[in-house]
Amino acid sequence: MVRRISLDEARIKLPQLVRRVRRRRQYLIVEQDGVAVAGVMNPEELEDYLELQDAELNRQIETGYAEYQRGKATSARAFLARLPGGGGQRPRRP
């Protein structure tokens, strides 16, 4: 959900607004004189968004997806079995 608020309201209610963004994953558009000047979103989503702006990461995703479509994908279980120690099993707790 996107909520538009004035800059004055944001100044007054910033702690409550940050809680809403963090807990409810809401988005805020902050406006000054009716013009959008800033956006507020959850930091994990912002990091994901910024990573997707990276051209090299996008090439890696495209390459991986193309390999998957060609049937070159490996299940997690098979991948873990190839790792040293085989199987990727967790050690038992005493």
Buried (B, 14 or more C-beta within 10 A) or exposed (E): EEEEBEBEBBEEEEEEBEEBBEEEEBBBEBBEEEEEEEEBBBEEEEEEEEEEEEEEEEEEEEEEEEEEEEEEEEEEEEEBBEEEEEEEEEEEEE
